Amino acid sequence: MSGGAGTSGGAGTSGAAGTSGAAGTSGGAGTSGTGGAAGAGFCGSNVPPGQACNAIANVGASVTPTCVAGTIPTGIGGTIADGTYTLTAQTYYGGACSTDPVTATLQIAGNCVQEVSTLPIPATVSTVTSVSGATITRTENCIHLGVDAGPVSLDSNTGETFTATAVTFTIFLKNSGTGSPNPDRVETYTKVGTL
């Protein structure tokens, strides 16, 4: 999933490699390896600007966030299973929060996470992750927002933890004390399909 090329054959199916549309004997996608990226998404660096990070369909239903007092809990880790996930719960910690509906779909393949959301703002994101125990570190290599999204505040991406089961992925986004203006929140995604 890092470039849609090689053994995944993603570039060949898009018909973007070479003059015949075949991936060639090595399965490469030409010199840049981004010919099939519209379907597979970008988890590599040097993403071309001004375009969506992926072409994933947002198949999730809208979710109304909940707001609770108290301190955000900590994830306990687990094995993150590859697959397609949709957001099924979002909980904010520390007091008042927006209750505007949200939707999001993730595709997880190894350390590459592709995301698409349509509410509250349209966005696509490509992230490379690394896991140590219950801690997950995210490096966002591509963020593309809808034209009318306006300014947004990003999460800190530090000190985040997760809990994973065979069918769920929950991330604990702790922004307090990090300089990010976003509130602490927990997002749970439920697996709806395989890749």
Rosetta silent file (secondary structure, phi, psi, omega in degrees, C-alpha in Angstrom):
SEQUENCE: MSGGAGTSGGAGTSGAAGTSGAAGTSGGAGTSGTGGAAGAGFCGSNVPPGQACNAIANVGASVTPTCVAGTIPTGIGGTIADGTYTLTAQTYYGGACSTDPVTATLQIAGNCVQEVSTLPIPATVSTVTSVSGATITRTENCIHLGVDAGPVSLDSNTGETFTATAVTFTIFLKNSGTGSPNPDRVETYTKVGTL
SCORE:     score description
SCORE:     0.000 S_00000001
   1 L     0.000    4.303 -175.383    0.000    0.000    0.000 S_00000001
   2 L   -80.791  -21.576  178.725    2.994    2.306    0.013 S_00000001
   3 L  -154.266    4.212  179.524    2.847    3.191   -3.644 S_00000001
   4 L    71.620   18.855 -174.799    0.357    0.892   -5.297 S_00000001
   5 L  -124.511 -172.022  176.208    3.176   -0.893   -7.119 S_00000001
   6 H    68.627 -138.651 -171.676    5.270   -4.053   -6.960 S_00000001
   7 H   -68.270  -18.982  179.622    3.668   -7.243   -5.756 S_00000001
   8 H   -70.878  -22.669  178.283    0.365   -5.579   -4.969 S_00000001
   9 L    68.317    9.438 -176.213   -0.212   -5.070   -8.658 S_00000001
  10 H   -61.302  -35.048 -177.624   -2.234   -1.950   -7.911 S_00000001
  11 H   -71.571  -34.716 -179.997   -0.550    0.028  -10.625 S_00000001
  12 H   -64.563  -40.140 -177.580   -1.197   -2.593  -13.245 S_00000001
  13 H   -69.696  -21.151  178.000   -4.920   -2.658  -12.620 S_00000001
  14 H   -84.201  -11.377  178.300   -5.110    1.072  -13.056 S_00000001
  15 L    72.320   22.918 -174.095   -3.512    0.815  -16.451 S_00000001
  16 L  -100.383   -4.561 -174.867   -1.102    3.610  -15.691 S_00000001
  17 L   -98.230  124.811  176.964    2.209    1.794  -16.095 S_00000001
  18 L    72.436 -177.863 -178.487    3.937    1.914  -19.468 S_00000001
  19 L   -81.332  -20.522 -177.717    2.306    2.467  -22.835 S_00000001
  20 L   -93.661   -9.224 -178.078    0.341   -0.792  -22.756 S_00000001
  21 L    86.909    1.115  178.793   -1.112   -0.274  -19.296 S_00000001
  22 L   -90.468  158.668 -177.750    0.680   -3.340  -17.960 S_00000001
  23 L   -82.804   -4.283  179.728    2.900   -3.240  -14.917 S_00000001
  24 L    82.927  175.791 -175.102    5.816   -4.868  -16.750 S_00000001
  25 L   -68.673  -26.322 -177.983    7.746   -7.920  -15.746 S_00000001
  26 L   -91.722   -7.194 -178.505    8.824   -6.463  -12.406 S_00000001
  27 L    78.909   12.147 -179.317    5.387   -5.226  -11.404 S_00000001
  28 L   -77.010  164.010 -177.721    6.678   -1.632  -11.168 S_00000001
  29 L  -112.456   42.595 -177.411    4.525    1.416  -11.790 S_00000001
  30 L    82.809 -162.745 -174.901    6.926    3.433  -13.891 S_00000001
  31 L   -77.417  -29.785 -176.062    9.463    5.791  -12.424 S_00000001
  32 L   -96.283  -22.451 -179.231    7.286    7.383   -9.754 S_00000001
  33 L    70.956   17.694 -178.466    5.239    4.404   -8.669 S_00000001
  34 L  -112.502   12.273 -177.331    2.157    6.581   -8.263 S_00000001
  35 L   -61.758  -35.682 -178.701    0.227    5.499  -11.336 S_00000001
  36 L  -100.217   16.984 -170.396   -2.254    3.448   -9.326 S_00000001
  37 H   -71.727  -19.823 -178.958   -2.334    5.736   -6.322 S_00000001
  38 H   -61.962  -33.750  178.885   -5.857    7.026   -6.877 S_00000001
  39 H   -88.210  -40.044 -173.715   -7.215    3.699   -5.701 S_00000001
  40 H   -85.510  -26.847 -177.689   -4.537    2.683   -3.238 S_00000001
  41 L    87.234  172.427 -176.921   -3.806    6.069   -1.718 S_00000001
  42 L  -110.898  121.849  167.525   -0.505    7.577   -0.669 S_00000001
  43 L  -120.277    1.310  175.274    1.470    6.448    2.334 S_00000001
  44 L   -88.394  177.911  177.875    4.834    7.453    0.861 S_00000001
  45 L   -88.884 -179.058  179.224    6.410   10.865    0.975 S_00000001
  46 L    57.521   46.166  178.570    6.459   13.488   -1.796 S_00000001
  47 L   -72.513  130.442  177.424    2.714   13.354   -2.354 S_00000001
  48 L   -57.844  134.979 -176.772    1.675   15.588   -5.276 S_00000001
  49 L   -76.249  162.543  171.023   -0.123   18.647   -3.855 S_00000001
  50 L    76.018   21.985  179.011   -3.678   19.730   -4.574 S_00000001
  51 L  -141.538  162.385  178.251   -5.308   16.329   -4.893 S_00000001
  52 L   -62.979  149.476 -179.781   -7.143   13.842   -2.722 S_00000001
  53 L   -77.317  -21.325  179.248   -4.960   11.505   -0.692 S_00000001
  54 L  -161.422  174.476  178.930   -7.024    8.477   -1.720 S_00000001
  55 L  -119.204   32.225 -179.547  -10.213    7.470   -3.502 S_00000001
  56 L   -70.908  139.050  175.477  -11.760    5.463   -0.673 S_00000001
  57 L   -80.929  135.351  176.375  -15.556    5.542   -0.447 S_00000001
  58 L   -84.710  103.802 -174.570  -16.920    6.761    2.860 S_00000001
  59 L  -102.833    5.306 -177.256  -19.328    3.957    3.736 S_00000001
  60 L   -81.140  148.484  172.868  -19.846    4.874    7.384 S_00000001
  61 L   -79.173  158.003  179.205  -23.112    6.053    8.894 S_00000001
  62 L   -69.745  143.295 -177.706  -23.183    9.393   10.687 S_00000001
  63 E  -123.587  133.282  175.981  -22.248    9.287   14.371 S_00000001
  64 L   -92.999  119.995 -179.835  -23.271   11.842   17.013 S_00000001
  65 L   -63.909  154.558  173.156  -20.393   12.556   19.410 S_00000001
  66 E  -115.258  152.767 -177.783  -20.895   12.323   23.157 S_00000001
  67 E  -120.518  129.135  179.468  -19.348   14.628   25.742 S_00000001
  68 E  -132.960  154.542  174.111  -18.223   13.449   29.168 S_00000001
  69 L   -82.835  170.983  175.761  -16.380   14.970   32.092 S_00000001
  70 L    97.676 -173.931 -173.769  -13.215   13.484   33.475 S_00000001
  71 L   -97.915  141.553  178.861   -9.909   12.311   32.091 S_00000001
  72 L   -62.533  136.352  177.479   -9.458   10.418   28.866 S_00000001
  73 L   -74.389  178.803 -179.214   -8.670    6.726   29.454 S_00000001
  74 L  -117.648  138.803  178.706   -5.633    4.911   28.053 S_00000001
  75 L   -71.174  164.026 -177.820   -5.664    2.153   25.450 S_00000001
  76 L  -115.098    7.360  175.936   -4.333   -1.328   26.176 S_00000001
  77 E    84.362 -153.722 -177.083   -2.897   -2.186   22.765 S_00000001
  78 L   125.664 -176.438  178.314   -3.516   -5.350   20.775 S_00000001
  79 L   -99.541  121.741 -179.312   -3.032   -6.486   17.183 S_00000001
  80 L   -83.264  116.271 -177.198   -4.444   -4.101   14.590 S_00000001
  81 L   -84.584  136.894  173.861   -6.121   -6.191   11.885 S_00000001
  82 L   -61.469  148.751  176.471   -5.993   -5.103    8.249 S_00000001
  83 E   152.288 -175.310  176.378   -9.346   -4.192    6.756 S_00000001
  84 E  -102.290  131.858 -176.344  -11.953   -1.507    6.177 S_00000001
  85 E  -128.197  149.309  172.034  -13.402    0.169    9.263 S_00000001
  86 E  -121.539  148.466  177.937  -16.103    2.762    9.864 S_00000001
  87 E   -65.975  127.754  179.604  -16.403    5.184   12.771 S_00000001
  88 E  -122.095  -10.908  176.437  -19.027    3.913   15.203 S_00000001
  89 E  -159.254  142.424  175.237  -18.408    6.045   18.313 S_00000001
  90 E  -140.809  122.155 -177.134  -16.712    9.324   19.207 S_00000001
  91 E  -124.905  126.861  176.430  -16.424   10.518   22.814 S_00000001
  92 E   -97.457  144.549 -178.823  -14.967   13.848   23.960 S_00000001
  93 E  -118.105  143.967  173.902  -13.481   14.254   27.422 S_00000001
  94 L   107.780    5.719  177.469  -13.216   17.310   29.629 S_00000001
  95 L   130.215 -142.297 -174.452  -16.570   19.025   29.286 S_00000001
  96 L   -66.709  151.446  177.302  -18.565   20.638   26.501 S_00000001
  97 L  -157.065  170.023  176.125  -18.075   19.600   22.884 S_00000001
  98 L   -74.414  141.360  175.145  -19.693   19.766   19.501 S_00000001
  99 L  -112.273   22.614  175.185  -22.457   17.266   18.845 S_00000001
 100 L   -66.283  138.188 -179.502  -22.434   17.764   15.076 S_00000001
 101 L   -59.818  147.971  177.847  -22.643   14.393   13.286 S_00000001
 102 E  -130.533  152.240  173.955  -19.394   12.901   11.980 S_00000001
 103 E  -138.353  145.928  177.778  -18.620   10.166    9.455 S_00000001
 104 E  -162.273  146.875  174.788  -15.337    8.432    8.666 S_00000001
 105 E  -130.892  135.664  176.451  -13.988    5.312    6.982 S_00000001
 106 E  -114.738  145.813  163.659  -10.509    3.832    7.453 S_00000001
 107 E  -120.003  122.304 -178.212   -8.580    1.332    5.391 S_00000001
 108 E  -112.496  125.370  176.569   -5.724   -0.256    7.329 S_00000001
 109 E  -138.035   99.292 -176.508   -3.001   -2.245    5.563 S_00000001
 110 L    63.893 -126.037 -179.402    0.025   -2.873    7.747 S_00000001
 111 L   -94.023    8.445  179.263    1.398    0.495    8.836 S_00000001
 112 E  -102.434  122.157  178.787   -0.522    2.416    6.154 S_00000001
 113 E  -119.346  120.309  175.939   -3.830    3.956    7.224 S_00000001
 114 E  -104.802  137.734 -178.096   -6.045    5.686    4.662 S_00000001
 115 E  -134.110  144.156  171.237   -8.962    7.793    5.881 S_00000001
 116 E  -135.561  137.415  175.670  -11.886    9.591    4.303 S_00000001
 117 E  -136.791  151.715  177.507  -14.476   11.703    6.113 S_00000001
 118 E  -120.091  -20.759  176.289  -17.384   13.804    4.883 S_00000001
 119 E  -131.123  139.659    3.005  -18.686   15.296    8.126 S_00000001
 120 L   -78.061  -17.493  175.401  -18.024   17.705    9.710 S_00000001
 121 L  -133.042  148.061  175.341  -15.642   18.557    6.835 S_00000001
 122 L   -72.995  130.859 -178.083  -14.717   16.594    3.716 S_00000001
 123 E  -156.479  150.277  167.254  -11.178   15.279    4.048 S_00000001
 124 E  -126.512  144.318 -176.407   -8.823   12.522    2.963 S_00000001
 125 E  -141.094  140.554  171.833   -5.742   11.548    4.969 S_00000001
 126 E  -121.579  127.481 -172.979   -2.846    9.123    4.491 S_00000001
 127 E  -133.935  136.394  170.718   -0.911    8.145    7.600 S_00000001
 128 E  -100.540  131.351 -176.412    2.050    5.895    8.351 S_00000001
 129 E  -116.338  153.849  169.161    1.883    4.403   11.834 S_00000001
 130 E  -134.911  143.673 -173.611    4.319    2.743   14.199 S_00000001
 131 E  -121.657  136.096  172.772    3.312    0.820   17.309 S_00000001
 132 E  -137.306  106.735 -174.413    5.174    0.232   20.559 S_00000001
 133 L    64.311 -123.225  178.654    3.136   -1.595   23.160 S_00000001
 134 L   -98.934    4.931 -179.269   -0.128    0.318   23.434 S_00000001
 135 E   -94.564  135.007  177.606    1.349    3.535   22.010 S_00000001
 136 E  -121.460  130.724  177.233    0.720    4.456   18.378 S_00000001
 137 E  -110.748  129.165 -176.942    2.672    7.168   16.537 S_00000001
 138 E  -114.272  131.976  173.203    1.117    8.624   13.399 S_00000001
 139 E  -116.393  111.464 -176.923    2.945   10.455   10.604 S_00000001
 140 E   -85.122  109.577 -179.531    0.500   12.133    8.259 S_00000001
 141 E   -88.431  -15.171  178.125    2.037   12.135    4.775 S_00000001
 142 E  -152.568  130.550  172.152   -1.022   13.590    3.089 S_00000001
 143 E  -134.336  122.610  178.895   -3.927   15.712    4.308 S_00000001
 144 E  -128.942  121.884 -177.563   -6.436   17.062    1.805 S_00000001
 145 E  -106.746  155.560  174.938   -9.408   19.130    2.939 S_00000001
 146 L   -59.995  154.673 -172.816  -12.540   20.200    1.106 S_00000001
 147 L   -62.500  -26.521 -177.985  -12.305   23.589   -0.581 S_00000001
 148 L  -107.475   21.812 -176.421  -14.661   25.212    1.920 S_00000001
 149 L   -70.339  -30.131 -176.889  -13.279   23.509    5.014 S_00000001
 150 L    74.898 -175.471 -179.522  -11.552   26.609    6.332 S_00000001
 151 L   -68.094  143.763  178.068   -8.731   26.477    8.891 S_00000001
 152 L  -130.845  158.509  176.003   -8.504   23.342   11.011 S_00000001
 153 L  -107.916  132.128 -178.436   -6.547   22.317   14.087 S_00000001
 154 L   -91.525  155.727  174.846   -4.608   19.065   13.985 S_00000001
 155 L   -71.485  164.062 -174.871   -4.211   16.526   16.769 S_00000001
 156 L   -73.218  -29.711 -177.190   -0.872   16.353   18.542 S_00000001
 157 L    61.959   20.557  176.072   -0.013   12.810   17.321 S_00000001
 158 L  -126.760  141.546  177.621    2.095   12.302   20.440 S_00000001
 159 L    69.101   20.576  179.883    1.317   10.085   23.391 S_00000001
 160 L   -83.693  144.547  177.438   -1.646    8.457   21.666 S_00000001
 161 E  -122.643  170.945 -177.717   -2.684    4.966   22.676 S_00000001
 162 E  -148.530  162.053  169.383   -4.991    2.388   21.126 S_00000001
 163 E  -131.306  129.986 -178.965   -6.968   -0.753   21.797 S_00000001
 164 E  -127.670  138.499  170.535   -7.437   -3.300   19.021 S_00000001
 165 L  -123.033 -173.893  179.378   -9.516   -6.447   18.745 S_00000001
 166 L   -65.357  -23.464 -174.060  -10.228   -8.676   15.758 S_00000001
 167 L  -128.092    1.081  178.729  -13.121   -6.409   14.740 S_00000001
 168 E  -137.068  154.412  172.842  -12.494   -2.978   16.323 S_00000001
 169 E  -135.351  118.911 -179.614   -9.818   -0.297   16.435 S_00000001
 170 E  -119.152  129.005  179.447  -10.080    2.379   19.126 S_00000001
 171 E  -116.332  137.173 -177.306   -7.692    5.326   19.292 S_00000001
 172 E  -107.446  104.541 -172.391   -7.287    7.554   22.345 S_00000001
 173 E   -96.892   96.929 -177.176   -6.366   11.059   21.140 S_00000001
 174 L   -95.810  105.467 -179.711   -4.871   12.952   24.068 S_00000001
 175 L  -101.214  -19.156 -178.091   -4.352   16.585   23.067 S_00000001
 176 L   -62.979  136.472  179.505   -4.389   18.244   26.489 S_00000001
 177 L    78.338    8.395 -177.471   -0.972   19.523   27.507 S_00000001
 178 L  -110.058  -10.493 -175.244    0.425   19.176   23.977 S_00000001
 179 L    97.555  -14.308  175.415   -0.250   22.595   22.501 S_00000001
 180 L   -77.810  135.788  179.094   -3.038   21.330   20.244 S_00000001
 181 L   -78.479   -7.149 -178.893   -6.313   23.212   20.797 S_00000001
 182 L   -70.308  145.061  178.161   -8.335   20.076   20.043 S_00000001
 183 L   -75.321  160.769  173.519  -10.070   18.402   22.982 S_00000001
 184 E   -65.544  141.744  178.157   -9.200   14.896   24.143 S_00000001
 185 E  -155.612  158.915  175.965  -11.347   12.275   22.447 S_00000001
 186 E  -120.393  129.707  178.851  -11.747    8.561   21.863 S_00000001
 187 E  -120.286  129.639  177.851  -12.766    7.219   18.459 S_00000001
 188 E  -112.984  129.362  177.718  -13.905    3.646   17.879 S_00000001
 189 E  -114.704  138.195 -179.452  -13.911    2.093   14.417 S_00000001
 190 E  -113.559  135.040 -176.591  -15.612   -1.193   13.615 S_00000001
 191 E   -69.857  130.701 -179.347  -14.408   -3.524   10.887 S_00000001
 192 E  -120.154   -6.495  179.945  -16.839   -3.857    7.990 S_00000001
 193 E  -175.951  168.368  176.868  -14.740   -5.650    5.402 S_00000001
 194 L   -99.182  166.438 -179.822  -11.376   -7.011    4.294 S_00000001
 195 L   -84.885    0.000    0.000   -9.029   -5.456    1.769 S_00000001
